[in-house]
Amino acid sequence: MSAQPATALLTTDLAVGGMTCAACVRRVEKKLAKLDGVTATVNLATGRARVTHPPHVSPEELVATVQTAGYTAALPEPPEDHERARAEGDDEAQGAREERERLVITALLAVPVLVLSMVPAWQFRNWQWLCFVLAAPVAVWGAWPFHLRAVRGLRKSAATMDTLVSLGVVASFSWSAYALFLGGAGQPGMRMPFSLVPSASGGVAHIYLEAAVGVTLFVLAGRFLEARARHGTGAALRSLAELAVKEVAVRENGVERLVAVEELRAGQVFVVRPGERVATDGQVVDGSSAVDLSLVTGESEPVEVQPGAVVVGGAVNAGGLLLVRATAVGAGTRLAGITRLVTEAQAGKAKAQRLADAVAGVFVPVVLALAVTALGFWLGAGADPQAAVTASVAVLVVACPCALGLATPTALMAATGRGAQLGVLVSGPQALEGLQHLDTVVLDKTGTLTSGHMSVSRVTPVPDGLGKEAVVRLAGAVEQGSEHPLGRAITAYARRVLPDRAPPEVSGFTALPGRGVRGRVEGRLVEVLSPDGELPSTLKDALSLAEAAAHTPVLVQVDGVPVALIEVGDVVRPGSYRAVDRLRRLGVRPVLATGDHEAPARAVAAALGIEEVHARCTPEGKADLVESLRKQGHQVAVVGDGVNDAAALAGADLGIAMGSGTDVAIGAADVTLMRGDIEVLADAVRLARRTLGTIRVNLVWAFGYNAVTVPLALVGLLNPMLAAAAMSLSSVLVVVNSLRLRTWRPSPAARGRAR
């Protein structure tokens, strides 16, 4: 059969359930790859499989294939199905509550067993029977999820981490039951001291209930922490769905009716009132207004729109009533395109995760083979059956992946807690891997390096004129009636600099579309307009300065005479200067990428000393820039705060969002600066690097621990009790190492030199 052309291949996303470890991921990928022409990438963190397949392989066949591997699979529901999404969210919350309850009850039952078994001085008369009563529900009910998944895997001839956990628990508990009822361990007054070599002492078999409960408790705790660390993976896509307008007012033949946005069709005219969000991409057919595009395109200054102007879905109408004819709906809109970019970026898999998947594919079968080998070797060597069984159980128990399961989530939990105190939120491990060689950071301008809202930066009055305070008072009074963002900035400035003086009354207020406003204040005609015509020399100089700084100049006239020039713009955050300098000292090259115009972008870059500038960047352009830098071999971080940054944030090695930005940007990012202070960016990078280093140390210890203890168990130098103690110690050391992040603090010296 001839190969399918590349253009004929389709891509389907599947929601896969029941995966618990990298071995599961490997199995699903291999199962799907057996289909003709099919390749798949499975992401354990998101529970999604991205499958590329020829047209003759249907999505239903893909679902069935995953199910034959022993896992659940379904085609994701469309994002507009809000009721179903809410129901799924409720189910997820219910599942989390059940896991928490299972962990708490298991801990209450297991801790007494661990203490009594591992502290001989506290072993009272018949202590072993109390431990048996406490351990039984842990071994059966507490470990039930592991047993269930292990059985399902065995039915499909598959072995996962759950197989090791289940076998270790079952073997330890079964042997302990045998020892208590038939091996003499149930006699009153029995004591169980530590011993290195697995053997029967005085004809009395040892019990290993602490191994059964310890394995269950630690693995449950590890997976609970891991689940918490991965919570909210789909926040970016959910936020994008919520950003879309749910209902729209359609006007036909002079009649207005409210319909669901899904029913809107290209060519229909819809109404956008002041303060409302534009429902979809379209063209203005009637009305004029200022449209705030900062959430979509990143432009700081509102855009004046009139009949014939193009508007983008998701933009906010900041002024008058607009009638817009829809030009694109559904999947063809700009917002839908951004959603697709975020989806594709999140479907990728980190290098370390791919390596872990490959290792996990052989780790579990190797451990099982070693356990069987140990049993056969000891029996063949003529050892006591108890010694052979305990050596085999020791291999299973000591190889349990508790430390591996705790290595990443505990470090993330500690870093998240400490980061929250510093105003930094770290969400996951994937992009942290990119920090090892981070050398480039792409910075958004609006809301990131700048304040993100319009404000008055300078007032220049005419010499020997009314004076600054009088001008601000008159202009602020007239602009009270304006809904334009420039007018609101002037009004806010007047209230701030003249807090004790109430604004005077205004009569005859008139808005001049595209020009400004006018009104009478205390008998004077006050006009706040765009500069036009001849100006006094002082105001000409001020106008030149405003243009150089990329600010918007506003002329104030009283009775037709120019009296002052007010500059309004998006000002640079005070911490941006230090932040960019500290990034350079960390060896990171700053790049400015913004949807704003060339002039304001260059002005901000010049003020901060940033050499590379990309202005008028669309969301797709930012994502392309990030991809281009990565193809050049750079490790790229992106900092942004708007919808226009979401795709770039998700596609970067490290995404950093401003906490004052949109939910979409925060959901797509790996690090969020909650204080809204750009200066904390360098601290975020250093904390993330420290977190990644801690995770590496944890993983090295976890693998190294297995490399040392498994051979010891094989040769009979570890019994299950000591193996459980070693396993517990390994987990404790991982947790203690992670908790060191809770005391991490930015060094003051780091602000003046590279670290």
GIPEVEN-V747619 format. One record per residue. N is the residue number from 0. PSI is psi in whole degrees, 0 to 359 (* if undefined). NEAR is the number of other ideal C-beta (glycine too) atoms within 8 Angstrom. Layout:
n = <N | N>
psi = <PSI | PSI>
near = <NEAR | NEAR>
This chain:
n = <0 | 1 | 2 | 3 | 4 | 5 | 6 | 7 | 8 | 9 | 10 | 11 | 12 | 13 | 14 | 15 | 16 | 17 | 18 | 19 | 20 | 21 | 22 | 23 | 24 | 25 | 26 | 27 | 28 | 29 | 30 | 31 | 32 | 33 | 34 | 35 | 36 | 37 | 38 | 39 | 40 | 41 | 42 | 43 | 44 | 45 | 46 | 47 | 48 | 49 | 50 | 51 | 52 | 53 | 54 | 55 | 56 | 57 | 58 | 59 | 60 | 61 | 62 | 63 | 64 | 65 | 66 | 67 | 68 | 69 | 70 | 71 | 72 | 73 | 74 | 75 | 76 | 77 | 78 | 79 | 80 | 81 | 82 | 83 | 84 | 85 | 86 | 87 | 88 | 89 | 90 | 91 | 92 | 93 | 94 | 95 | 96 | 97 | 98 | 99 | 100 | 101 | 102 | 103 | 104 | 105 | 106 | 107 | 108 | 109 | 110 | 111 | 112 | 113 | 114 | 115 | 116 | 117 | 118 | 119 | 120 | 121 | 122 | 123 | 124 | 125 | 126 | 127 | 128 | 129 | 130 | 131 | 132 | 133 | 134 | 135 | 136 | 137 | 138 | 139 | 140 | 141 | 142 | 143 | 144 | 145 | 146 | 147 | 148 | 149 | 150 | 151 | 152 | 153 | 154 | 155 | 156 | 157 | 158 | 159 | 160 | 161 | 162 | 163 | 164 | 165 | 166 | 167 | 168 | 169 | 170 | 171 | 172 | 173 | 174 | 175 | 176 | 177 | 178 | 179 | 180 | 181 | 182 | 183 | 184 | 185 | 186 | 187 | 188 | 189 | 190 | 191 | 192 | 193 | 194 | 195 | 196 | 197 | 198 | 199 | 200 | 201 | 202 | 203 | 204 | 205 | 206 | 207 | 208 | 209 | 210 | 211 | 212 | 213 | 214 | 215 | 216 | 217 | 218 | 219 | 220 | 221 | 222 | 223 | 224 | 225 | 226 | 227 | 228 | 229 | 230 | 231 | 232 | 233 | 234 | 235 | 236 | 237 | 238 | 239 | 240 | 241 | 242 | 243 | 244 | 245 | 246 | 247 | 248 | 249 | 250 | 251 | 252 | 253 | 254 | 255 | 256 | 257 | 258 | 259 | 260 | 261 | 262 | 263 | 264 | 265 | 266 | 267 | 268 | 269 | 270 | 271 | 272 | 273 | 274 | 275 | 276 | 277 | 278 | 279 | 280 | 281 | 282 | 283 | 284 | 285 | 286 | 287 | 288 | 289 | 290 | 291 | 292 | 293 | 294 | 295 | 296 | 297 | 298 | 299 | 300 | 301 | 302 | 303 | 304 | 305 | 306 | 307 | 308 | 309 | 310 | 311 | 312 | 313 | 314 | 315 | 316 | 317 | 318 | 319 | 320 | 321 | 322 | 323 | 324 | 325 | 326 | 327 | 328 | 329 | 330 | 331 | 332 | 333 | 334 | 335 | 336 | 337 | 338 | 339 | 340 | 341 | 342 | 343 | 344 | 345 | 346 | 347 | 348 | 349 | 350 | 351 | 352 | 353 | 354 | 355 | 356 | 357 | 358 | 359 | 360 | 361 | 362 | 363 | 364 | 365 | 366 | 367 | 368 | 369 | 370 | 371 | 372 | 373 | 374 | 375 | 376 | 377 | 378 | 379 | 380 | 381 | 382 | 383 | 384 | 385 | 386 | 387 | 388 | 389 | 390 | 391 | 392 | 393 | 394 | 395 | 396 | 397 | 398 | 399 | 400 | 401 | 402 | 403 | 404 | 405 | 406 | 407 | 408 | 409 | 410 | 411 | 412 | 413 | 414 | 415 | 416 | 417 | 418 | 419 | 420 | 421 | 422 | 423 | 424 | 425 | 426 | 427 | 428 | 429 | 430 | 431 | 432 | 433 | 434 | 435 | 436 | 437 | 438 | 439 | 440 | 441 | 442 | 443 | 444 | 445 | 446 | 447 | 448 | 449 | 450 | 451 | 452 | 453 | 454 | 455 | 456 | 457 | 458 | 459 | 460 | 461 | 462 | 463 | 464 | 465 | 466 | 467 | 468 | 469 | 470 | 471 | 472 | 473 | 474 | 475 | 476 | 477 | 478 | 479 | 480 | 481 | 482 | 483 | 484 | 485 | 486 | 487 | 488 | 489 | 490 | 491 | 492 | 493 | 494 | 495 | 496 | 497 | 498 | 499 | 500 | 501 | 502 | 503 | 504 | 505 | 506 | 507 | 508 | 509 | 510 | 511 | 512 | 513 | 514 | 515 | 516 | 517 | 518 | 519 | 520 | 521 | 522 | 523 | 524 | 525 | 526 | 527 | 528 | 529 | 530 | 531 | 532 | 533 | 534 | 535 | 536 | 537 | 538 | 539 | 540 | 541 | 542 | 543 | 544 | 545 | 546 | 547 | 548 | 549 | 550 | 551 | 552 | 553 | 554 | 555 | 556 | 557 | 558 | 559 | 560 | 561 | 562 | 563 | 564 | 565 | 566 | 567 | 568 | 569 | 570 | 571 | 572 | 573 | 574 | 575 | 576 | 577 | 578 | 579 | 580 | 581 | 582 | 583 | 584 | 585 | 586 | 587 | 588 | 589 | 590 | 591 | 592 | 593 | 594 | 595 | 596 | 597 | 598 | 599 | 600 | 601 | 602 | 603 | 604 | 605 | 606 | 607 | 608 | 609 | 610 | 611 | 612 | 613 | 614 | 615 | 616 | 617 | 618 | 619 | 620 | 621 | 622 | 623 | 624 | 625 | 626 | 627 | 628 | 629 | 630 | 631 | 632 | 633 | 634 | 635 | 636 | 637 | 638 | 639 | 640 | 641 | 642 | 643 | 644 | 645 | 646 | 647 | 648 | 649 | 650 | 651 | 652 | 653 | 654 | 655 | 656 | 657 | 658 | 659 | 660 | 661 | 662 | 663 | 664 | 665 | 666 | 667 | 668 | 669 | 670 | 671 | 672 | 673 | 674 | 675 | 676 | 677 | 678 | 679 | 680 | 681 | 682 | 683 | 684 | 685 | 686 | 687 | 688 | 689 | 690 | 691 | 692 | 693 | 694 | 695 | 696 | 697 | 698 | 699 | 700 | 701 | 702 | 703 | 704 | 705 | 706 | 707 | 708 | 709 | 710 | 711 | 712 | 713 | 714 | 715 | 716 | 717 | 718 | 719 | 720 | 721 | 722 | 723 | 724 | 725 | 726 | 727 | 728 | 729 | 730 | 731 | 732 | 733 | 734 | 735 | 736 | 737 | 738 | 739 | 740 | 741 | 742 | 743 | 744 | 745 | 746 | 747 | 748 | 749 | 750 | 751 | 752 | 753 | 754>
psi = <134 | 150 | 147 | 136 | 153 | 326 | 343 | 351 | 144 | 160 | 128 | 135 | 136 | 141 | 117 | 128 | 158 | 358 | 135 | 346 | 176 | 333 | 324 | 316 | 313 | 320 | 316 | 316 | 316 | 322 | 316 | 324 | 343 | 341 | 146 | 120 | 12 | 134 | 148 | 146 | 120 | 132 | 113 | 323 | 321 | 346 | 30 | 148 | 126 | 115 | 128 | 126 | 156 | 162 | 331 | 349 | 112 | 156 | 324 | 324 | 325 | 316 | 315 | 324 | 316 | 321 | 326 | 341 | 356 | 15 | 163 | 153 | 148 | 154 | 129 | 142 | 150 | 146 | 338 | 353 | 78 | 324 | 317 | 320 | 320 | 320 | 319 | 323 | 320 | 319 | 320 | 318 | 320 | 318 | 320 | 321 | 319 | 319 | 320 | 318 | 319 | 318 | 316 | 313 | 319 | 319 | 318 | 325 | 325 | 324 | 314 | 323 | 316 | 315 | 311 | 322 | 330 | 1 | 90 | 328 | 339 | 6 | 105 | 180 | 129 | 25 | 327 | 329 | 324 | 317 | 322 | 316 | 320 | 326 | 331 | 308 | 330 | 313 | 331 | 297 | 314 | 319 | 7 | 318 | 324 | 317 | 316 | 313 | 327 | 317 | 317 | 319 | 318 | 327 | 332 | 13 | 41 | 142 | 132 | 185 | 326 | 329 | 315 | 315 | 313 | 314 | 318 | 315 | 312 | 315 | 316 | 314 | 320 | 316 | 322 | 320 | 319 | 315 | 322 | 316 | 329 | 343 | 7 | 357 | 350 | 4 | 140 | 142 | 2 | 136 | 150 | 92 | 168 | 146 | 142 | 319 | 128 | 113 | 166 | 135 | 113 | 31 | 3 | 126 | 146 | 156 | 147 | 46 | 329 | 330 | 318 | 314 | 326 | 315 | 313 | 312 | 312 | 323 | 320 | 315 | 317 | 317 | 329 | 315 | 320 | 319 | 320 | 321 | 330 | 356 | 139 | 22 | 323 | 20 | 323 | 314 | 323 | 321 | 321 | 320 | 321 | 334 | 329 | 145 | 137 | 323 | 154 | 144 | 110 | 135 | 121 | 126 | 38 | 359 | 134 | 133 | 148 | 125 | 160 | 144 | 335 | 337 | 351 | 136 | 152 | 136 | 340 | 151 | 131 | 161 | 137 | 108 | 164 | 132 | 348 | 159 | 139 | 128 | 322 | 172 | 139 | 188 | 133 | 130 | 341 | 144 | 164 | 148 | 174 | 127 | 125 | 112 | 8 | 327 | 339 | 313 | 345 | 1 | 128 | 326 | 131 | 146 | 130 | 127 | 143 | 175 | 130 | 342 | 150 | 135 | 155 | 138 | 134 | 342 | 154 | 130 | 111 | 359 | 245 | 186 | 135 | 143 | 125 | 135 | 124 | 130 | 341 | 140 | 162 | 232 | 346 | 358 | 163 | 318 | 321 | 324 | 319 | 320 | 318 | 320 | 317 | 319 | 314 | 322 | 322 | 346 | 349 | 173 | 134 | 155 | 316 | 325 | 320 | 321 | 318 | 322 | 317 | 318 | 317 | 334 | 336 | 344 | 308 | 311 | 324 | 316 | 318 | 318 | 321 | 322 | 317 | 320 | 317 | 317 | 313 | 321 | 312 | 321 | 319 | 332 | 2 | 19 | 163 | 138 | 324 | 320 | 320 | 315 | 315 | 326 | 318 | 315 | 322 | 321 | 315 | 314 | 316 | 335 | 2 | 136 | 43 | 309 | 321 | 320 | 331 | 343 | 312 | 310 | 324 | 321 | 319 | 320 | 315 | 317 | 322 | 316 | 314 | 320 | 323 | 324 | 330 | 358 | 22 | 128 | 124 | 125 | 335 | 169 | 343 | 302 | 343 | 332 | 329 | 347 | 345 | 321 | 31 | 126 | 355 | 137 | 125 | 119 | 131 | 158 | 299 | 121 | 353 | 292 | 336 | 174 | 335 | 1 | 155 | 138 | 158 | 125 | 334 | 143 | 121 | 104 | 158 | 135 | 142 | 27 | 215 | 337 | 158 | 312 | 318 | 319 | 313 | 321 | 315 | 315 | 319 | 324 | 313 | 319 | 353 | 330 | 0 | 142 | 359 | 140 | 326 | 317 | 320 | 324 | 319 | 318 | 316 | 322 | 319 | 319 | 328 | 318 | 342 | 62 | 336 | 3 | 115 | 140 | 142 | 166 | 149 | 136 | 156 | 33 | 134 | 131 | 130 | 98 | 126 | 355 | 313 | 214 | 161 | 157 | 166 | 129 | 118 | 41 | 357 | 145 | 112 | 127 | 135 | 106 | 168 | 139 | 133 | 138 | 195 | 142 | 152 | 155 | 322 | 317 | 331 | 316 | 319 | 323 | 320 | 318 | 320 | 317 | 322 | 325 | 2 | 35 | 161 | 118 | 140 | 126 | 134 | 124 | 139 | 119 | 40 | 0 | 126 | 129 | 343 | 161 | 126 | 128 | 127 | 132 | 178 | 105 | 152 | 135 | 140 | 323 | 352 | 325 | 311 | 325 | 313 | 320 | 318 | 326 | 317 | 319 | 337 | 1 | 23 | 127 | 123 | 139 | 130 | 124 | 119 | 154 | 357 | 175 | 165 | 316 | 307 | 328 | 314 | 323 | 315 | 318 | 318 | 320 | 328 | 353 | 28 | 126 | 321 | 123 | 134 | 106 | 165 | 38 | 123 | 166 | 319 | 323 | 321 | 318 | 320 | 321 | 315 | 315 | 320 | 316 | 321 | 322 | 333 | 358 | 5 | 148 | 115 | 134 | 149 | 136 | 127 | 177 | 359 | 175 | 325 | 343 | 350 | 313 | 318 | 321 | 316 | 330 | 352 | 166 | 328 | 123 | 129 | 122 | 148 | 134 | 338 | 1 | 198 | 159 | 330 | 313 | 317 | 319 | 329 | 348 | 163 | 336 | 135 | 131 | 96 | 333 | 349 | 17 | 113 | 338 | 335 | 356 | 315 | 321 | 322 | 317 | 316 | 321 | 319 | 320 | 318 | 321 | 315 | 320 | 320 | 318 | 318 | 315 | 317 | 315 | 321 | 316 | 316 | 315 | 319 | 323 | 316 | 321 | 331 | 314 | 327 | 313 | 322 | 319 | 323 | 319 | 6 | 18 | 6 | 124 | 168 | 328 | 312 | 326 | 318 | 321 | 317 | 319 | 317 | 317 | 320 | 319 | 319 | 318 | 321 | 316 | 316 | 318 | 321 | 323 | 344 | 335 | 338 | 338 | 5 | 139 | 144 | 127 | 130 | 330 | 336 | 339 | 345 | 356 | 165 | 151 | *>
near = <3 | 3 | 5 | 9 | 6 | 5 | 4 | 8 | 11 | 8 | 8 | 10 | 12 | 15 | 10 | 14 | 9 | 10 | 12 | 9 | 12 | 12 | 15 | 13 | 14 | 12 | 13 | 16 | 13 | 8 | 11 | 15 | 9 | 7 | 11 | 6 | 9 | 14 | 8 | 12 | 10 | 12 | 15 | 11 | 9 | 9 | 10 | 12 | 15 | 12 | 13 | 9 | 14 | 11 | 7 | 4 | 11 | 6 | 8 | 6 | 9 | 17 | 12 | 8 | 12 | 16 | 10 | 8 | 11 | 11 | 12 | 8 | 12 | 8 | 9 | 8 | 8 | 5 | 10 | 6 | 8 | 7 | 6 | 8 | 12 | 8 | 8 | 9 | 8 | 8 | 8 | 8 | 8 | 8 | 8 | 10 | 8 | 8 | 12 | 9 | 8 | 12 | 12 | 8 | 10 | 14 | 10 | 7 | 14 | 16 | 9 | 10 | 15 | 13 | 9 | 12 | 12 | 8 | 8 | 8 | 4 | 8 | 10 | 5 | 5 | 7 | 10 | 14 | 9 | 10 | 15 | 13 | 7 | 13 | 16 | 9 | 10 | 17 | 14 | 8 | 7 | 16 | 15 | 8 | 8 | 13 | 11 | 8 | 13 | 14 | 9 | 10 | 13 | 10 | 7 | 9 | 4 | 10 | 10 | 15 | 12 | 13 | 13 | 16 | 16 | 14 | 12 | 15 | 15 | 10 | 12 | 18 | 13 | 8 | 15 | 15 | 9 | 10 | 15 | 13 | 7 | 6 | 11 | 10 | 14 | 9 | 7 | 5 | 5 | 10 | 6 | 11 | 5 | 6 | 10 | 7 | 8 | 13 | 8 | 11 | 7 | 4 | 5 | 12 | 11 | 15 | 14 | 15 | 15 | 13 | 15 | 17 | 18 | 13 | 18 | 17 | 16 | 14 | 14 | 13 | 11 | 13 | 11 | 11 | 12 | 11 | 10 | 9 | 13 | 9 | 7 | 7 | 10 | 8 | 10 | 13 | 13 | 11 | 13 | 16 | 12 | 7 | 13 | 10 | 11 | 5 | 8 | 13 | 10 | 13 | 10 | 8 | 3 | 4 | 6 | 7 | 7 | 7 | 9 | 8 | 12 | 6 | 6 | 14 | 7 | 7 | 5 | 10 | 11 | 15 | 13 | 13 | 8 | 10 | 6 | 9 | 10 | 16 | 12 | 14 | 13 | 14 | 10 | 16 | 8 | 6 | 9 | 12 | 13 | 12 | 15 | 11 | 13 | 12 | 12 | 15 | 10 | 16 | 11 | 13 | 10 | 13 | 9 | 10 | 11 | 9 | 8 | 5 | 9 | 8 | 15 | 12 | 16 | 12 | 13 | 10 | 16 | 13 | 11 | 9 | 9 | 14 | 13 | 15 | 10 | 16 | 8 | 12 | 10 | 7 | 4 | 7 | 12 | 12 | 14 | 10 | 10 | 15 | 12 | 8 | 15 | 15 | 10 | 8 | 12 | 13 | 11 | 7 | 6 | 10 | 6 | 7 | 13 | 9 | 8 | 9 | 13 | 9 | 9 | 14 | 10 | 8 | 9 | 13 | 8 | 8 | 13 | 13 | 8 | 12 | 13 | 9 | 9 | 15 | 12 | 8 | 10 | 13 | 10 | 6 | 6 | 4 | 9 | 7 | 7 | 12 | 14 | 14 | 11 | 14 | 16 | 14 | 17 | 16 | 15 | 15 | 15 | 15 | 13 | 13 | 12 | 14 | 15 | 9 | 12 | 17 | 15 | 12 | 13 | 14 | 15 | 14 | 12 | 14 | 16 | 12 | 9 | 13 | 13 | 10 | 6 | 10 | 11 | 14 | 10 | 15 | 9 | 12 | 10 | 9 | 12 | 14 | 12 | 13 | 15 | 8 | 6 | 14 | 8 | 12 | 15 | 17 | 14 | 17 | 15 | 16 | 13 | 14 | 13 | 14 | 9 | 11 | 7 | 13 | 12 | 10 | 9 | 10 | 11 | 10 | 11 | 11 | 5 | 3 | 9 | 10 | 7 | 8 | 8 | 8 | 16 | 14 | 13 | 15 | 16 | 15 | 15 | 17 | 14 | 9 | 9 | 12 | 9 | 11 | 11 | 12 | 12 | 12 | 13 | 17 | 12 | 9 | 12 | 15 | 10 | 7 | 8 | 11 | 6 | 3 | 6 | 3 | 9 | 9 | 5 | 12 | 6 | 7 | 10 | 7 | 7 | 9 | 7 | 7 | 6 | 9 | 15 | 13 | 14 | 10 | 12 | 5 | 4 | 9 | 9 | 15 | 13 | 16 | 12 | 9 | 11 | 5 | 4 | 2 | 11 | 7 | 6 | 9 | 15 | 9 | 8 | 13 | 12 | 8 | 10 | 14 | 10 | 7 | 10 | 12 | 12 | 10 | 14 | 16 | 16 | 15 | 12 | 12 | 6 | 6 | 6 | 11 | 11 | 16 | 16 | 16 | 17 | 14 | 14 | 13 | 8 | 11 | 10 | 5 | 10 | 13 | 10 | 9 | 13 | 14 | 9 | 13 | 13 | 10 | 9 | 11 | 6 | 12 | 8 | 12 | 14 | 16 | 13 | 12 | 12 | 13 | 10 | 7 | 8 | 15 | 16 | 11 | 11 | 15 | 12 | 7 | 8 | 13 | 8 | 12 | 5 | 8 | 11 | 11 | 10 | 8 | 13 | 9 | 19 | 10 | 11 | 17 | 13 | 8 | 14 | 14 | 9 | 8 | 12 | 12 | 6 | 6 | 4 | 8 | 12 | 15 | 17 | 17 | 13 | 20 | 14 | 17 | 15 | 16 | 18 | 20 | 15 | 17 | 15 | 14 | 12 | 15 | 11 | 16 | 14 | 16 | 17 | 14 | 12 | 7 | 13 | 12 | 9 | 13 | 17 | 13 | 14 | 16 | 14 | 12 | 14 | 12 | 16 | 9 | 7 | 7 | 9 | 13 | 10 | 14 | 14 | 13 | 10 | 14 | 15 | 12 | 17 | 15 | 10 | 11 | 14 | 13 | 8 | 15 | 14 | 8 | 9 | 17 | 11 | 8 | 14 | 14 | 9 | 8 | 11 | 10 | 8 | 8 | 13 | 13 | 8 | 10 | 16 | 12 | 6 | 11 | 7 | 14 | 14 | 15 | 14 | 12 | 16 | 15 | 9 | 12 | 16 | 12 | 8 | 13 | 13 | 8 | 10 | 15 | 10 | 8 | 12 | 15 | 9 | 10 | 14 | 8 | 6 | 9 | 4 | 9 | 6 | 6 | 6 | 11 | 8 | 5 | 6 | 5 | 7>
